[in-house]
Amino acid sequence: MSDTTATSGLGRKLAGAAFWSAANTALLRLGQLGISIVIARLVAPDEFGTFVVALVAYQIIISVSEIGVSSALVREVDNADRIAPTVATIAIASSSVLALLMFLAAPAFASALGAPAATDAVRVLAIPLLLAGPTAVPAALLTRDFRQGRKMITDVSSFVVANGLLLVLALQGHGVMALAWSRVAGQVVSAIMIFIVSTHRYRPGFDRREARRLLRFGMPLAGANVAGFTLNDLDFMVVGKLAGATQLGYYNLAFTVSSWPPNIFTVILYSVTLPALSRVTGGVREMVRHISAALSALCSASFPVTTACVVLAHPLVTFVYGERWAPAAAILAILAIFGSVKVIISLFSDVLVALGLTKRLFHLQLIWLALLIPAMLGGVHWNDGVGAAVAHVAVALLGVVPIYLTVLVRQAGFPLGPLVKPAVVPLLAAVVAGVAAHYAAAAVEGALLQLAVGLATLMVVYLLILGRSLLRLKAELVGLYGRRPEPAAEPAAEKEKELL
């Protein structure tokens, strides 16, 4: 198969995967928006904060439930038959042990974060952790094979069941436990659907040699995941411990809203970038082209959404969730900036995984955590949730991004320009459009009208500034992934070429 044919085939797969990932995530986020509006009016901020404590425990442990070995199935395209049984065994064993530890440690964890009332919710969330092991292999293979359409079926099914149960239990006044049991129901349905739609099924097995190799690859990645999720949840832990459950409820709402746009893009990244980069065989120059194009697309799409959250935070929060959630607006305006920076960091992390530099990624996560801990403690002492948001932005922009760039340049051999320049023009366009949106929204009264006028102004100005750049980006993406395969040459002609 020629390089052109291979590129075209990969392009079709990437386009399909990106479409289904975007459709899946957008649909679920829109649905979650509607559910969160209803739940925010049924559940008080302090109850939200209590559930967040339980969710922190779950998210940290689920990040290491299969010790990172399932990523090898995504990265090693042609080795699934050989390694999948061992991956399944490791994943099932590790998730079972961790679920038991989570159940037993629930009282100590909840008390350490200043929310003993979260103990029962932590124990309930140990149940879906058990399902992470058996589903690790089929879920990884769906990602590897760009089967995002089938993944959408599982996610939508899980969403409908989980949030249907959540509404029923919340209306009956179950509060925190409504949130916990709905997660369990959603995970059970997701596990069932993954097995139904999966195209490959492997029984657990064990090959000692493969296990050692998988653990060498997976353990640093699992460590990086733990560090990453600890980074994600450190703010919740510190805010909950130092500022209390009510402030944690405000912070959680702001963080959730600020995460909607980045989550769409990071899901697409995980579904597309790692499998795509693992198939690039043209060396550093070709990989840089893919990374630069991905960075351009991500920045062009995420920066205006982030800007909207920054300049329109107050009308957004008060109109959607009600006046009692107004203190979350100031936090949202700052966290939105962190959201876009995090998308860029996620892309760089996927590049390191595709290059097999999982140990280096783990080290980078540890450095990030070391920088964030004192900044977060100082920020929360200074101004509760607002201080936590400022700490995130400062550490990510001034510390983490420069360190990632240094590693990619010095260790991976990438030039600095293509890793930086794609963000410049979208950033300038977003800043100018944000200023215009701010003044346009300030000229009218009422949260709904401010949102409508501000969003319209922002998008018009942004597209006017960035229009030509977007056309060039489209051409670049077509050049990378949209080429049609050329007709194969006749054997005689090929032989004549070789003689010449």
Disulfide bonds with the S-S distance in Angstrom:
none
